[in-house]
Amino acid sequence: MDTVQTQVNFQEIWNLFKETDKRSKETYKQLDRLFKETNKQFRETDKTIREMGKKIDKAGENLIETQKMVGNLSNRWGEFVEGMVKPGMLRMFQYQNINIEQVYERCVSHKNFGTMEIDLLGIDGPHVVVVEVKSKLTMKGIRSFIKKLAEFKQFFPGYSDKHIIGAVAGITIVSNVSSFAYDKGLFVIGQAGEGVNILNDRDFKPKFW
């Protein structure tokens, strides 16, 4: 009886072992398949990362090239300022009864509370004409320039006894932006034919800062 019982128990254990072994093999196959799939995904991800790296490098090269182009455009804009606006200031403002005698370009003042750069500065006895030059005039740019005018005498105290007049010059000027500048008491200088001219009418009265 004990012998029979022992054989039964042994058979059950053997069957259990085989079943466990079978499950272990299936688990191993599943793990092996999962590992291969993960490894494949890793290789694909690695390839994607390398391709992204190449694209980033290319984008960096394009950015450098774009910066060079922007720099060239800035240089051309500087030539526009020097070749058209600056020499035309005496003539333009004479029609506004402002007789400019001296014109300075790119005036910079450094103080312990900041730095201010002025594109063009025209001097006429009691008046100082401060000109901001942009390729395209915008509302934001005009607001920023008005703030600069309000702080001008802090950065250039040598003109503290002068009437400060503001003017904006641009290649592209939208009508509503021009109107906004007029309302704020600024002269607007734009292209007229092959040259530049003040676009304000003769009745315009500039604001003094």
Buried (B, 14 or more C-beta within 10 A) or exposed (E): EEEEEEEEEEEEEEEEEEEEEEEEEEEEEEEEEEEEEEEEEEEEEEEEEEEEEEEEEEEEEEEEEEEEEEEEEEEEBBEBBEEBBBEBBBEBBEEBEBEBEEBEBEBEBEEEEEEBEBBBBBBBEEBBBBBBBBEEBBEEBBEEBBEBBEBBBEBBEEBEEBBBBBBBBBBEBEEEBBEBBBEBBBBBBBBEEEEBBBBBEEEBEBBEB
